[in-house]
Amino acid sequence: MTSPLSLLLWLRCSVLATGFLVFAPDSGTRPESVQFKAELARSLRTVSPQFLSVALDASLLRQKGLDLLRSQKLITLAKALSPGYLRFGGTGADFILFEQNGRPFSSHENSCMSPKTQDDCLSLLPLKLENMLVHIWRMQAPHLLKNEFNKDLQNVTITGESLDILYTFAHCSGLHLIFGLNALLRKDHVWDSSNAQKLLQYCASRQYNMSWELGNEPNSFRHKVGIKVPGTQLGKDFQQLYSLLHTFRTFNHTKLYGPDIGQPRRRRIVTMLKGFLQTGGDVLDAVTWHHYYVNGRNATPEEFLSPKVLDSLVWRIKQILKVVAKTVPGKKVWLGETSSAYGGGAPDLSNTFIAGFMWLDKLGLSAKMGIDVVIRQVLVGAAYYQLVDWSLDPLPDYWLSLIYKQLVGTKVLNVSTADSDKENEGILRVYMHCTNPTSEIYRKGAVTMFALNLSAQDKEIGLFDPFNNIIQFLLQPGDSEEGLHSQSVKLNGQLLKMVDYKTLPVIKGEALPAGHPIIVPAHAYAFYVVQDANAPACL
């Protein structure tokens, strides 16, 4: 017998048009259905308040793109995604050399450095200069992206001034900076920390509150530069970094993350992770790994809508969690870098509406399976998987991230199929959390359900419990002609766009009439805040 604390939420999925499942209303045949149940009595787990975080690729240094971080428009966009982490890393991080050339910003030049009030962060670049920089970036980005694909892996210098710009951007955006140090500086097969020590000395002198990584995808070092670093040695390198950090009072309580290993496609990657954790796992605050679904150079729209492709993440997560549980039990696990397609993303896919299916499903699956933080590659850059375009205008995945941040809380609820899922085959995918308590529409005990309809047919989600207060946030392509390849998005039929360079629109839901069916249109995704759920887990 079900306990009163084991409340069940039953969801019924049925097709409204012929195609995936066929039924004839006139014949009285009931539609095929797929049922889910959600355990509302207790949460499955709780993820970090910074669960959805973002990254900047270190290639921005080579691309002369750091000046973009002085853009008020970009700070406005980044700030709306706080709280979160800002990771500065990627392949280019292992080619960064620090030189303290130039002079640090003064408080007059950059009021964000030591802000006394919130308003101190509001004026970085004159609007005219910002517009000029954005215009130059828009013209250069395609060329820069082509060079990035050519794997131009050459050393690049980061100066104190560049570090100031980077830290200032994170600070003014309400994001915590994680900086990736160069692990390819080696002497007699051991990490040479001399350059890192200079960089740390500079950051400590500026009293920067930031965290650290060492190396990016060390499993590919041999492929990139012909250097093999065993996992056990990398773990010892992290021990060395940990000791170095604690020679600075500023970094006595700093955090250290790693090893930012690639996804476990091959046994040798798993072996490397095991060796690393055995020698260096104890100094980590979280274990980080990377994941991409497909190759950006040959990805297809069908892959972005494939349940099989989306489900491939499940096995990867299980592999990583298993290794961590055996070597460093209880250690947090992060997706330290992730997006839809590797190689800079897939053109006309990773930067369009269709990418949202991969992104939203990854957020749902990761939280449900025990990933504590997911860091999206990238906020801005010469790539296709960025959240804002080369004009610094928000792309669909940005709006999706913004709405997720506003509506989805940290408590994860367990949603599972009640019966066989053979008919659905993962076409309609449903996740649920307690509603973000900071949301303007939050009510005590409310839950936020988000759903993805990968089908070309509309779907209905029926709530068997008599919930009468449901707010819908339905996302569809903003350009009907471009369809899934649209670079804009509509929320409940209204195009989302910035009001001005300092202002984002108010995200408003649409109340569904009591008893009205919940319809997820074909190739759409949506959030539903059930205000009268009274979920014990969310009280």
Beta strands, then each sheet from edge to edge (+ up, - down):
strand 1: 8-15
strand 2: 34-39
strand 3: 45-46
strand 4: 52-57
strand 5: 84-89
strand 6: 96-98
strand 7: 156-158
strand 8: 175-181
strand 9: 186-187
strand 10: 190-191
strand 11: 211-214
strand 12: 256-261
strand 13: 286-295
strand 14: 333-342
strand 15: 373-376
strand 16: 408-417
strand 17: 428-435
strand 18: 447-453
strand 19: 459-463
strand 20: 470-477
strand 21: 489-491
strand 22: 494-495
strand 23: 510-512
strand 24: 518-520
strand 25: 524-530
sheet 1: 3+ 16- 2+ 1- 19+ 24-
sheet 2: 3+ 16- 17+ 18- 25+ 20- 21+ 22-
sheet 3: 3+ 16- 17+ 18- 25+ 20- 23+
sheet 4: 4+ 5+ 8+ 11+ 12+ 13+ 14+ 15+ 4+
sheet 5: 6+ 7+
sheet 6: 9+ 10-
end
